[in-house]
Amino acid sequence: MCRGVLSSSIRQNRDGLPPLPMIYDQQFIDQLTEFIPHLTSTTFSGGESFMIKIYYDIWEKRVTLNPASKINIITNGSVMNSRIKDLLHKGNFIITMSIDAFDKQLYESIRKNAHYETLMQNLQYFADIRATTKTQLTINFCPMPPNMYHIPTFVQKCNELNCNYYFSIVYLPNVHSLQSLPANELEKLVQFLIANEPQNYPNQTNRDRYHAFIANVQGWKNNATQLAIEPGLNIHQFLEQFNQLSQQAIEQSTNPIPLLQSKDRVNQFVEALNEALDYQALSKSILEKDNIKRVLEETAKCTDTQAKEGLLYFFGKPQK
């Protein structure tokens, strides 16, 4: 579900594209010096944050010039080294680990080339070091069809670790989005989440996020009921019906606009679709150049299979 624009290894190994050029150098780090004393919080993401060499130099400067400011780091938990450990004892770090299952087989089927044992070892280190440093730990979960019934187990584990968590909603590719499931599958998920809700919450925030996610799934189910695409469509029929839905969205827009050519046509189409369906995440992803080919290819490969398995596509408003 990750995108090549965010990861050089995914971009190279899966998308077959050259890495994005590194445009930041030592001069850039030097230019940060005058700003760092005034920072209160910054966020570093990747790819994998702990594999981006220039980040370490920035963090070193941060903990020297402004050790009280918060440094948010998003990591997949695959990397640990002595430099990370040293930094954690100097600064005010908030570590967000992306963990899509507390189950070896399921986790490694989602996070390709990852090692569950390494993840658990690094997770335990981050959890333990909270007692002797300012380090905070949060865990991120990407709910998708393969791991959606693992959510109660995930939340229970986070509660045991006394960690806050949050759900990072997956919109694309469609095959990995819960919003692509038919209404009956989403209703089953709602009932499962209610029946298996953990009871070991360490705080109200974790409880509220679990209930909010159930409300999201319920909202997706309602939209799926209204906007479900008929089963049994092949790829050509699917694309034709998608075009019909898109045209309806434009026609129903409160501010109809003429469609032009090339870039203007795409931009105006997206604006109209957003106004009608409020599907901003989908629109933004489609406009990222290196995702277009992948989205089309995966849709073509998966639509027939999904239809046979009863996992149908629909388009509607995501819950905010």
C-alpha positions in Angstrom: 0.0 0.0 0.0 3.0 2.3 0.2 3.9 4.5 -2.7 7.1 4.7 -4.7 7.2 8.5 -4.2 7.8 7.8 -0.5 10.3 5.0 -0.7 13.3 4.7 -3.0 13.5 0.9 -2.6 9.8 0.5 -3.5 10.2 2.9 -6.4 13.1 0.9 -7.7 12.1 -2.7 -7.0 8.3 -2.6 -7.5 7.7 0.4 -9.7 10.8 0.1 -11.9 11.6 3.8 -11.6 14.9 5.5 -10.8 15.3 7.0 -7.3 14.2 10.6 -6.7 17.3 12.8 -6.5 18.6 13.9 -3.1 18.6 17.7 -3.2 19.6 18.3 0.4 23.3 18.5 1.4 25.5 19.8 4.2 24.8 23.4 3.1 21.2 22.8 3.8 21.9 21.5 7.3 24.0 24.6 7.9 21.1 26.8 6.8 18.9 25.2 9.4 21.1 26.5 12.3 19.3 29.8 12.7 15.9 28.2 12.8 16.4 25.3 15.1 16.4 27.2 18.4 12.9 28.4 17.5 11.4 25.0 16.7 8.8 23.4 18.9 8.1 20.2 16.9 9.1 18.6 13.6 8.2 15.3 11.8 10.5 13.1 9.9 9.2 10.4 7.6 10.4 8.2 4.7 10.6 5.6 3.3 12.3 4.5 6.4 13.5 7.4 8.5 16.4 5.6 10.1 17.8 4.8 6.7 18.1 8.4 5.6 21.6 9.5 6.5 21.0 13.3 6.5 18.4 12.9 9.2 21.0 11.9 11.7 23.0 15.1 11.1 19.8 17.1 11.6 18.8 15.3 14.8 22.3 15.8 16.2 22.0 19.5 15.6 18.5 19.5 17.0 19.5 17.9 20.3 22.5 20.2 20.7 20.8 23.5 19.9 17.2 22.8 21.1 17.0 19.6 23.1 13.5 20.3 24.5 11.8 20.5 21.1 9.9 17.5 19.9 11.3 15.3 17.2 8.6 13.1 15.6 10.0 10.1 13.7 7.9 7.7 11.7 9.6 4.3 11.3 8.8 0.7 10.2 10.8 -0.6 13.1 13.4 -2.4 10.8 16.4 -0.4 11.8 18.2 -0.1 15.2 21.8 1.1 15.8 24.1 2.7 18.4 23.5 6.2 16.9 19.8 5.9 17.4 20.2 4.8 20.9 22.6 7.6 21.7 20.2 10.2 20.2 17.3 8.9 22.2 19.2 9.7 25.4 19.8 13.3 24.3 16.6 14.6 22.8 12.8 14.7 23.1 11.7 12.0 20.6 8.2 10.8 19.7 8.6 7.4 17.8 5.7 6.3 15.6 6.1 2.7 14.6 4.1 1.3 11.7 2.9 -2.2 12.6 0.1 -3.8 10.6 -0.1 -7.0 12.6 1.2 -8.6 15.8 1.4 -11.9 14.0 4.5 -13.1 12.2 2.9 -14.6 9.1 0.4 -11.8 8.6 2.9 -9.1 9.3 5.5 -10.4 6.9 2.9 -11.0 4.2 2.1 -7.2 4.3 5.5 -5.7 5.0 7.6 -7.4 2.2 11.2 -8.3 3.2 10.5 -7.4 6.9 11.4 -9.6 9.8 8.9 -9.9 12.6 11.5 -10.9 15.2 13.5 -7.7 14.5 10.4 -5.6 14.7 9.4 -7.0 18.1 13.0 -6.6 19.4 13.1 -2.9 18.3 9.5 -2.3 19.6 10.5 -3.6 23.0 13.6 -1.3 23.0 11.5 1.7 22.3 8.9 0.7 24.9 11.5 0.1 27.6 13.5 3.2 27.0 10.5 5.4 27.9 11.3 4.9 31.6 14.7 6.5 31.4 14.4 9.1 28.6 11.8 11.6 27.2 11.0 9.1 24.4 7.3 8.6 23.6 5.9 5.7 21.6 2.9 5.5 19.3 1.9 2.7 17.0 0.3 3.1 13.6 -1.9 0.5 11.9 -3.0 0.4 8.2 -6.3 -1.4 8.2 -6.8 -3.5 5.0 -8.8 -6.6 4.0 -6.0 -9.0 5.0 -5.6 -7.6 8.5 -9.0 -6.2 9.3 -10.0 -9.0 11.7 -6.7 -8.5 13.5 -7.6 -5.1 14.7 -8.8 -6.1 18.2 -5.6 -8.0 18.8 -3.6 -5.1 17.6 -5.4 -2.7 19.9 -5.1 -5.1 22.9 -1.3 -5.3 22.4 -1.0 -1.5 22.2 -3.0 -1.3 25.4 -0.7 -3.8 27.1 2.3 -1.7 26.1 0.6 1.5 27.3 1.0 3.0 23.8 -1.4 5.2 22.0 -2.2 4.1 18.5 -3.9 5.4 15.4 -5.3 4.1 12.2 -3.8 5.2 8.9 -6.6 4.8 6.3 -5.6 3.2 3.0 -7.3 4.6 0.0 -5.2 3.2 -2.8 -4.7 0.8 -4.4 -8.3 -0.2 -4.3 -7.6 -3.8 -3.6 -6.0 -2.8 -0.2 -8.8 -0.3 0.8 -11.5 -1.3 3.2 -13.8 1.1 1.3 -13.7 -1.2 -1.7 -15.5 -3.9 0.3 -19.2 -4.5 -0.3 -21.7 -3.5 2.4 -22.2 -7.0 3.8 -18.4 -7.5 4.4 -18.2 -4.1 6.2 -21.2 -5.0 8.3 -19.5 -8.3 9.3 -16.5 -6.3 10.3 -18.5 -3.8 12.4 -20.1 -6.7 14.3 -16.8 -8.4 14.8 -15.1 -5.2 16.2 -18.0 -4.7 18.6 -18.0 -8.3 19.8 -14.3 -8.4 20.3 -13.5 -5.0 21.7 -10.5 -5.1 24.1 -11.2 -4.3 27.7 -7.6 -3.3 28.8 -7.6 0.3 27.7 -4.9 2.3 29.6 -6.6 5.6 28.7 -9.7 7.2 27.1 -7.9 8.1 23.9 -7.3 4.5 23.0 -10.9 3.7 23.7 -12.2 6.6 21.7 -10.1 5.7 18.7 -11.4 2.2 18.6 -15.0 3.5 18.7 -14.3 6.1 16.1 -12.9 3.5 13.7 -16.0 1.4 14.1 -18.0 4.5 13.2 -15.8 5.0 10.1 -16.5 1.4 8.9 -20.2 1.9 9.5 -20.1 5.0 7.4 -18.2 3.2 4.6 -20.9 0.4 4.8 -23.7 3.0 4.3 -21.9 4.4 1.3 -21.3 1.0 -0.1 -25.0 0.2 0.2 -25.9 3.3 -1.8 -23.1 3.2 -4.4 -22.1 -0.4 -4.9 -21.1 -1.4 -8.4 -22.8 -4.5 -9.7 -21.0 -7.8 -9.3 -19.6 -9.8 -12.2 -18.1 -6.9 -14.1 -15.0 -7.5 -16.2 -12.4 -4.7 -16.3 -13.8 -3.0 -19.4 -17.3 -3.0 -17.9 -15.9 -1.8 -14.6 -14.1 1.2 -16.2 -17.2 2.0 -18.3 -19.3 2.1 -15.1 -16.6 4.2 -13.3 -16.8 6.7 -16.2 -20.6 6.8 -15.8 -20.4 7.5 -12.1 -17.7 10.1 -12.7 -19.9 11.8 -15.3 -22.8 11.8 -12.9 -20.7 13.4 -10.2 -19.8 16.2 -12.6 -23.4 16.7 -13.7 -24.6 16.8 -10.1 -22.0 19.3 -9.1 -23.4 22.6 -7.8 -20.9 24.4 -10.0 -20.7 22.6 -13.4 -17.6 23.3 -15.4 -16.6 22.6 -19.0 -13.9 20.0 -19.5 -10.9 21.2 -21.5 -7.8 19.3 -22.7 -4.8 17.7 -21.1 -3.7 19.1 -17.7 -6.7 21.5 -17.4 -9.1 18.7 -18.2 -7.6 16.5 -15.4 -7.5 19.3 -12.8 -11.0 20.4 -13.5 -12.3 16.9 -13.5 -10.7 16.3 -10.0 -12.2 19.6 -8.7 -15.7 18.5 -9.9 -15.2 15.0 -8.5 -14.1 16.4 -5.1 -17.1 18.7 -4.9 -19.5 15.9 -5.7 -17.9 13.0 -3.7 -15.4 14.7 -1.4 -12.9 12.1 -2.3 -9.7 14.2 -1.8 -7.4 11.4 -0.9 -8.2 9.5 -4.1 -7.8 12.5 -6.2 -4.4 13.5 -4.8 -3.1 10.0 -5.3 -4.3 9.8 -8.9 -2.5 13.1 -9.7 0.9 11.7 -8.5 2.5 10.8 -11.8 4.3 7.6 -10.8 1.1 6.1 -9.3 -1.1 6.4 -12.4 0.3 3.3 -14.2 0.3 1.3 -11.0 -3.3 2.1 -10.1 -4.5 1.2 -13.6 -2.5 -2.0 -13.8 -3.6 -3.2 -10.3 -7.2 -2.4 -11.1 -7.0 -4.4 -14.3 -5.4 -7.4 -12.5 -7.6 -7.4 -9.4 -11.1 -6.4 -10.6 -12.0 -9.8 -12.0 -10.6 -11.7 -9.0 -12.3 -9.3 -6.6 -15.6 -9.7 -8.3 -15.4 -13.5 -8.1 -14.6 -13.3 -4.4 -17.4 -10.8 -3.7 -15.1 -7.9 -3.0 -16.5 -5.2 -5.1 -15.5 -1.6 -5.8 -17.4 1.5 -5.0 -16.9 5.2 -4.8 -18.2 7.4 -2.0 -17.3 9.9 0.8 -14.6 8.7 3.3 -15.5 9.5 6.9 -13.6 12.6 8.2 
